[in-house]
């Protein structure tokens, strides 16, 4: 080869794995050094990547060299050139482009294959289904948000968890086991992303705003359009994100100090931007999910009353 081809170089992943006695025609043990995999959870795909359905990692050729040979990204790239690009000339400009493309690829990690696999696992796991039943999350909501189940086994600790996809590249995992001391695991990026962002721009005239993903799932279970901030620290992100400013936003943040502070900040933002808003006090409970679990009928009726109130106001405005 006389000219460098980045995609051709990455296409050598299968050859590299096979050279390390890994049979890519079937599932094999994950190569992530932080994952104690005893169940052969990793699979090679024809997009020249490997995906682990145990820990969620996705590796290309350079990532695989880093993991197997315990080297950094720069050395992994140099070794890939040594293994597969004999005599090939690469300019500094090409190297810079490769570094940029590899960085973008890592930032846009795609967990969709894992999400679908974990969703199928949830369907067959009694403990996971029972946990969601006790949280009063409907089967329709489980399917709508592609909720899954997985047993993570990291060096730092393991957890049996409900997996909630936040975006294609980030998720939250809620431990449902009494074993271990890890309650939540959040993949990179999930701390700073808003759950169910499309609720901000769809045609539904209202949107409930809550903190946790299970709170959002609770509203969706009773057919109420909703988002979860993920954290009260994401208020600035909410302010700057694309949204329909003609919607009515219903504040249903946690009834604690952080939630009350966030509530006041959002009200100020709505007033300054002439956006309609209402309050919902979660029936006096700490959060919406607790209200749904403890007083489901009252929760549903209260939500329906708010929605009816909004719809009546819309009809009145249309008649004027």
N, C-alpha and C positions, 0 to 999 in steps of 0.2 A: 504494500500500500504506500503510495507516495504522498497523499494528503490525509490529514487527520479527520476521522469521523467519530464524533463523540458517541452517537447512538450505537454505532457498530461496536465500539469498545464496551459499552454497557451490556451488549447482547451476549457477552461471554460469561455471564453469571452461571448459567447451567454447567458450562465446561469447568468453571472454577470449582463449583460445589462437587461435581463428580470427581475432580482430581483430589478432593479431600474425603473420598469414599462415602459421599452422601448420595443416596439414590433419589434423584429428583422425580422419578416416575410415581412416587407415592409419598405420603406424609412422612416427615422425619423430625427428629428432635430439634427444637428451636436453638438457633445459634446465638441468641442474645445472652451474653454472659451473666446478666442479672436475672435470668429466668431459669429456675430449676425445673426444666421440662422433662417429665418421665412418660408423657402420653403421646409423643410424636405429634406435636401441634402445628408444625410449620409446613407450608406447601409452596412449591414453585409454580408460578404462572407464566404464561407466554408473553406477558408484558415486561419480561425481564426483571421481575421482582419476586421476592419471597414474602409471604404473609404468615404471621403467627396468630392462630385463633386462641392461643392461651394468654399471651401478654399484649397482643394487638400491634406488635412491631411490624414494620414493613421495610425491607432492605433492598437496595440495589447492589451492584457489584462492589462499589467502593465501601458501602456499609458492611458488606459481608467480609471483605478483607480486614476492615477495622476490627470486627467482632472475632473472627477466627484467628487472626494473627496478632491481635492485641497491639495495634499500631494506630497512630492518629490519621486524620483524613488526608493530609498532604503525603504522608508516606504510603498510604493505601493507594492513592492515585499513581504515585511513582511505581509502585509494585505492579499495578494493573498494566501500565505501559510496558514494564519489563516482561510481564508474562505474555501479553497479547499483541504488542505493537513493535515488533523487532524492526529496527531500522527506519521507523517512521519519524518524520520531522514535525515538530510541534513548536509553533511560535509563542512568544510570551503573550501575545494578544489572544491566541486560542486558549492558553492556560487560564487567563483571566476570565474568559467567557465560560469555560468549564466550571470554574469555581462558583461563578454567579448562578449558572443553571442548576448546579448541584444544591446550592443553598436554597433556591426557590423550590426545588423538588422536595427538600426536607420540610420546608415551611408549609407546603401544601400536601402533607401526608393524607392519604385516603384510607379511611377505615371501613368503607362500605362493605367490602367482602367479609370483614370480621363482624360487622353489625348484623348482616344477614345470617351468618353462621350462628352467632350468639342468640339471635331471635328464635331460630329453630331449636336451640338447646333449651330455651326458656319454655317452649311449648311442651317439652317432654320432662320438665323438672317439677315435681310436686311441691318441693319446698319453696321454689321461686314463685310458683303460681299462688300458693297459699299466702306467702308474704304480701303479694300485691292485692290479694283478696282482703287481707286484714287492713290494708291501707285504702281500701275501697276504690281501687283503680280498675276501671272497666276493661273488658276484653277488647272493645272497640278502640279504646285509647291506647292499649298496649300495642295493637296492630298499627294504629295511625302513626305512632312515634317510634315504631320498630324497636321497642324495648327488648333487651336480651338478658341472658344469664351467662356468667362465666366464672370459673374458679381460677383466680390469679395466684401465682406462686412465685413471688419475687424473693430475692435474697433477703431483702429487708422485712419480709413478712408476707403472709398469704391472706386471701379473703375470698369468700363465696359471695358473689355480688350481682345485683340487678344493674345492668348497664343501660344508661340513658344517653343516646347520641345527642350531642349538642350541635355539632356541625360535622361535615364530612371528615374533618381532621381533629376533632376533639370530642371527648366524652367524659361523663361522670359515672363512677361505679359505687354503689351503696352496698356495704357489707350486710348480709342478712343472717350471718352466723354469729353465735355467741363466742366463737373461738377467735383468738387473736385480738390485738389492740388497735387495728386499723378500721375506722368506721367508714371513711370515704377514701376513694382513690380518684384523683382527677388527672387526666392526661394533660400534656402541655397545651395551653391555650384555653382550656375549659374554664379556668378561673376568671378569665377576662371576656368571656363571650356570653351573649344573651340567648336564652333558650326560647325557641319557637319565634324567631324574629319575623317570620312571614305574617304573624298575627298583627303586626304594626302597619302592614300595607295592603291587607286583603280588603274585601268589600263589606265586611261586617262592621257596623257603625259603632262598636264599642270594643274595648280591650281592657281586661283586668291586668293589673301589674302586681306581681308578688315577688318574693325573694327566691325561694327554693324550687327546684325542678318538680318535686312531688306536689308542691302547692299548685304549680301550673297544671300538672296532670290532673289534680283534683278538680279545678275549674273546667278543664276540657272534658272530664268524665260527665259533668252535668251540662255539657254543650255550651260552655261559656268561653268565648275567645280570650286567650290569655298569653302573657309572656312571663318568664322568670328572669329576674336580673342576674341571678346566680350569686350575687353579693351586693350589699348596699354600696360597695366601692365602685360599682359599675354605673352609677347614676350619670356621670359625665359621658360615658359611652352611650347611654340611652338618650341624653340630650342631643348628641351629635349624629345619631343614627337616623337613616331615612325612616320617616313615619308619616302616616296620614293625620294631619293636624285637624281634620274635621271630625275625627272620632271623638267619642266620649271615653276618657280614661278613668278607670275605677281603681283607686289605691287600696290594696289589700296586703300591705306589708306586715311583717311580724310585729306583734304587740310586745316589743321590748325596746330598750333605749336606742339601739341602732336603727330599728325600724321606724320609731317615732321621729328620729332625726332625719332619716331619709324621706319620710312622709312630708315633713315641713319643707325640705329642699325641693321636692318635686312639685309641691303646691305653688311655691314661689315661681318655679320655672313655667308652670302652666299659666299662671296669672300674667306673667310678663309676656307670654307669647299668645295670649288670648285663646287658649285651648281649654275646652270644657273638661271638667273632672268631677268625680264623686268620691265619697269615702265608703269603704266597707270594713267593718270592725272585726270580721272573722267570728261573729257571734260571741265575742269576748274571749275566744280561745287564742292561744299563742299564734297559730297560723292557720291558713285555709285547710290544710290536710287534716289537722286535728279537729277542726270544725266538722268536716265531712265525716270523719270516723265516728265522732261522738254524737253528732246530731244530724244525720244525713238528710232526713226529711226537711228539717228546719233550714238546713244549708241550701238545699235545692229550691225551696220556696222563696227564700230570701234573694237568691240569685235571679230567679224568674221574675220577682217583683221589680228588681233593678232593671232588668232587660225590658220588661213591659213599660216601665216608666220612660226609658230612653226611646223606645219605639213610638210611644204615644206623642212624645215631644217632637219627634221627627215628622210625624203625620200632621201635627198642628202647624209646624213651620211650613210644610208643603202647601197647606191650605191657605196660608196668609198671602 
